[in-house]
Amino acid sequence: MPAVRALPPADRPRERLRALGVDALSGAELLALLIGPGTRTLSATDVGAALLARCGGSLRRLAQTPLGTLAAVPGVGPVRALTIQAALDLGRRLAAEPAEARAPMRGPDDVFRFYGPRLGGLGVEEFHVAVLDAQHRLERDLLISRGILDGSLVHPREVFREAIAERAAAVILVHNHPSGDPTPSAEDHAVTRQLVAAGRLLDIPVHDHIVIGRGRYVSLAQEGRLL
C-alpha cells in the first residue's frame, strides 16, 4: 500500500476525519493518526492494521499489550508505543467516568457501571473502596492495593482510614479478577469478612463487595456473604 502522503487527499485518515467524522474511520485509521508517518514500505494505516491484527482486532487486548511488544512492531517504536498506550488509557478513563456526576450507587449495577470499564480489562488486580455519602453518592474512589489480593495488604486500617477522614456514611469494596472470571475466591471471602467486621466496629457499614470480571460481576451482598 502506498504511504499515506501518496494517497489521494480524500483517502487520507486525517482528511477523512475532517470530512466524514470520527465514526467513519476504521480502528486502523484512527491508530494511523496516532502513529503519524509510516515507513518506506508501510503506510501508517498499514502499521495500525498490523497492530490490531496482532491482537485479534481487539482494542482491549491492544491496551493490555506490554510497551515493549508494541514498540517492536515495524513502524511503531518506543515513542509511538507510548502515544498509543496513552491514547488507549484516555479512552478507558473516559469510559470509566459516570454518566451523571456523583450519581447514587444504590445497587451492584450502579457500582459496575462506574467500575466495570475501569477495572474489567486490567491485567493486574486492583482493590478499590468506594466511599459513599448519606445519599449513597460516590464521595471518593480509593485505590487500596495493586497486585494479588492479600488480606495482609488490604488491612482495615488502610481501608477505613480515608473513609473516616471523609466522614463516610458507608463503603463498597470493589476489586477485579484479571482472568475475566468474577467468581469470588476463598481469599475474597476472607477479606470481606474481615472488613465487614471492622466496619461494624467503626459504624461505617460495608454495603457490598463487588468482584469484577470481563463484562460481568459478582455481588457478595446478593450472595448473602455480608451477614
C-alpha positions as CSV (number, residue, x, y, z in Angstrom):
1,M,0.0,0.0,0.0
2,P,1.3,3.5,-0.7
3,A,2.4,5.8,2.1
4,V,-0.4,8.0,3.5
5,R,1.0,11.1,1.8
6,A,0.9,9.4,-1.6
7,L,-2.8,8.6,-1.2
8,P,-5.4,10.9,-2.8
9,P,-6.4,13.5,-0.2
10,A,-9.9,12.1,0.2
11,D,-8.5,8.7,1.2
12,R,-6.1,10.0,3.9
13,P,-7.3,9.4,7.5
14,R,-6.9,13.0,8.6
15,E,-8.9,14.3,5.6
16,R,-11.5,11.6,6.0
17,L,-11.9,12.5,9.7
18,R,-12.4,16.2,8.8
19,A,-14.9,15.4,6.0
20,L,-16.8,12.5,7.5
21,G,-16.3,12.5,11.2
22,V,-14.6,10.1,13.6
23,D,-17.3,7.3,13.2
24,A,-16.3,6.9,9.5
25,L,-12.8,5.8,10.3
26,S,-11.7,2.2,11.0
27,G,-9.6,1.3,14.0
28,A,-6.5,1.1,11.8
29,E,-7.1,4.6,10.5
30,L,-7.6,6.0,14.0
31,L,-4.3,4.4,15.1
32,A,-2.7,5.8,11.9
33,L,-3.5,9.3,13.2
34,L,-1.5,8.5,16.4
35,I,1.3,6.8,14.5
36,G,2.0,9.7,12.1
37,P,4.3,8.9,9.2
38,G,4.6,5.2,8.3
39,T,7.8,3.6,7.0
40,R,9.2,3.5,3.5
41,T,7.2,0.4,2.7
42,L,4.2,0.7,5.1
43,S,1.7,3.4,5.4
44,A,0.6,4.5,8.9
45,T,-2.7,2.7,8.2
46,D,-0.8,-0.5,7.4
47,V,1.0,-0.2,10.7
48,G,-2.3,0.4,12.6
49,A,-3.8,-2.7,10.9
50,A,-0.7,-4.7,11.8
51,L,-1.1,-3.7,15.5
52,L,-4.7,-4.7,15.5
53,A,-4.0,-8.0,13.7
54,R,-1.5,-8.9,16.5
55,C,-4.3,-8.5,19.0
56,G,-7.0,-10.3,17.0
57,G,-8.7,-7.0,16.2
58,S,-9.3,-6.2,19.8
59,L,-8.6,-2.7,21.2
60,R,-8.9,-4.2,24.7
61,R,-6.1,-6.6,24.0
62,L,-4.1,-3.9,22.4
63,A,-4.5,-1.8,25.6
64,Q,-3.1,-4.7,27.6
65,T,-0.1,-5.3,25.3
66,P,3.2,-4.5,27.0
67,L,5.0,-1.4,25.8
68,G,8.0,-3.4,24.5
69,T,5.8,-5.6,22.4
70,L,4.1,-2.5,20.9
71,A,7.4,-0.9,20.2
72,A,8.7,-4.0,18.4
73,V,6.0,-3.8,15.7
74,P,7.6,-2.4,12.5
75,G,6.8,1.3,12.1
76,V,5.9,1.8,15.8
77,G,9.0,2.2,18.0
78,P,9.1,3.3,21.7
79,V,7.8,6.9,21.2
80,R,4.8,5.9,19.2
81,A,4.1,3.0,21.5
82,L,3.9,5.4,24.4
83,T,1.5,7.6,22.4
84,I,-0.8,4.6,21.6
85,Q,-0.8,3.5,25.3
86,A,-1.6,7.0,26.5
87,A,-4.5,7.3,24.0
88,L,-6.0,4.0,24.8
89,D,-5.8,4.7,28.6
90,L,-7.6,8.1,28.0
91,G,-10.4,6.1,26.3
92,R,-10.5,3.8,29.3
93,R,-10.7,6.7,31.7
94,L,-13.4,8.3,29.7
95,A,-15.5,5.1,29.7
96,A,-15.0,5.0,33.5
97,E,-16.4,8.4,34.2
98,P,-20.0,8.3,35.5
99,A,-22.7,9.5,33.1
100,E,-24.0,11.7,35.8
101,A,-21.7,13.3,38.3
102,R,-22.0,11.8,41.7
103,A,-24.9,9.5,40.7
104,P,-26.1,7.4,43.6
105,M,-24.7,3.9,43.9
106,R,-27.8,2.1,45.2
107,G,-27.0,-1.4,43.9
108,P,-24.4,-3.5,42.2
109,D,-25.4,-2.4,38.7
110,D,-24.6,1.2,39.6
111,V,-21.2,0.1,41.0
112,F,-20.5,-1.9,37.9
113,R,-21.4,0.9,35.6
114,F,-18.7,3.0,37.3
115,Y,-16.0,0.5,37.9
116,G,-16.6,-2.1,35.1
117,P,-15.0,0.0,32.3
118,R,-12.1,1.0,34.6
119,L,-11.2,-2.5,36.1
120,G,-12.7,-5.1,33.7
121,G,-9.8,-5.0,31.2
122,L,-6.9,-4.6,33.6
123,G,-4.1,-7.2,33.5
124,V,-3.4,-6.7,37.2
125,E,-5.7,-7.0,40.3
126,E,-6.8,-3.7,42.0
127,F,-8.7,-3.3,45.2
128,H,-10.8,-0.1,45.5
129,V,-13.0,1.3,48.1
130,A,-16.0,3.4,47.1
131,V,-16.6,6.0,49.9
132,L,-20.3,6.9,49.9
133,D,-22.1,9.9,51.5
134,A,-25.5,9.7,53.2
135,Q,-27.3,9.8,49.8
136,H,-25.2,6.8,48.5
137,R,-23.3,9.1,46.2
138,L,-19.6,8.4,45.5
139,E,-17.7,10.7,47.7
140,R,-14.2,9.3,46.8
141,D,-12.7,6.4,45.0
142,L,-9.7,4.9,46.9
143,L,-7.2,2.6,45.4
144,I,-6.0,0.4,48.3
145,S,-3.8,-2.2,46.7
146,R,-2.5,-3.2,43.3
147,G,-1.4,-6.8,42.7
148,I,-2.6,-10.2,44.0
149,L,-5.3,-9.7,46.6
150,D,-3.8,-10.4,50.0
151,G,-5.5,-9.9,53.4
152,S,-2.3,-8.6,54.8
153,L,-2.3,-5.8,52.2
154,V,-6.0,-5.0,52.3
155,H,-5.9,-4.1,56.0
156,P,-8.9,-2.5,57.8
157,R,-6.6,0.4,58.8
158,E,-5.9,1.2,55.1
159,V,-9.5,0.7,54.0
160,F,-11.1,2.8,56.7
161,R,-8.6,5.5,57.5
162,E,-9.7,7.6,54.5
163,A,-13.3,6.6,55.0
164,I,-13.2,8.1,58.5
165,A,-11.4,11.2,57.2
166,E,-14.2,11.7,54.6
167,R,-16.9,11.0,57.2
168,A,-18.2,8.2,55.1
169,A,-21.8,7.1,55.6
170,A,-20.8,3.7,54.1
171,V,-18.3,2.0,51.8
172,I,-18.5,-0.5,49.0
173,L,-15.5,-2.8,48.3
174,V,-14.6,-3.4,44.7
175,H,-11.8,-5.4,43.0
176,N,-11.2,-7.2,39.7
177,H,-10.1,-10.6,38.6
178,P,-7.7,-10.2,35.6
179,S,-8.7,-13.7,34.4
180,G,-12.1,-12.3,33.5
181,D,-13.9,-14.7,35.8
182,P,-15.5,-12.8,38.7
183,T,-16.2,-15.9,40.8
184,P,-15.1,-14.9,44.4
185,S,-12.1,-16.8,45.8
186,A,-11.6,-18.1,49.4
187,E,-9.3,-15.1,49.9
188,D,-12.1,-12.7,48.6
189,H,-14.5,-14.1,51.2
190,A,-11.9,-13.9,54.0
191,V,-11.1,-10.3,53.2
192,T,-14.8,-9.5,53.0
193,R,-15.5,-11.0,56.5
194,Q,-12.6,-9.1,58.0
195,L,-13.6,-5.7,56.5
196,V,-17.4,-6.2,57.3
197,A,-16.5,-6.9,60.9
198,A,-14.2,-3.8,61.1
199,G,-16.9,-1.6,59.5
200,R,-19.4,-2.7,62.2
201,L,-17.0,-1.7,64.9
202,L,-16.3,1.7,63.3
203,D,-20.0,2.3,62.5
204,I,-19.2,2.5,58.8
205,P,-21.2,-0.3,57.1
206,V,-19.8,-2.2,54.2
207,H,-22.8,-2.3,51.7
208,D,-21.3,-4.7,49.3
209,H,-18.1,-6.3,47.8
210,I,-18.2,-6.4,44.0
211,V,-15.9,-8.7,42.2
212,I,-15.5,-7.5,38.5
213,G,-14.6,-9.8,35.6
214,R,-14.8,-9.2,31.9
215,G,-18.2,-7.8,31.2
216,R,-19.8,-9.2,34.3
217,Y,-19.6,-9.1,38.1
218,V,-20.5,-10.9,41.3
219,S,-22.0,-9.1,44.3
220,L,-21.2,-10.8,47.6
221,A,-24.1,-8.9,49.2
222,Q,-26.5,-10.6,46.7
223,E,-24.9,-13.9,47.6
224,G,-25.6,-13.3,51.3
225,R,-22.0,-13.1,52.2
226,L,-22.1,-9.8,54.2
227,L,-24.3,-11.1,57.0
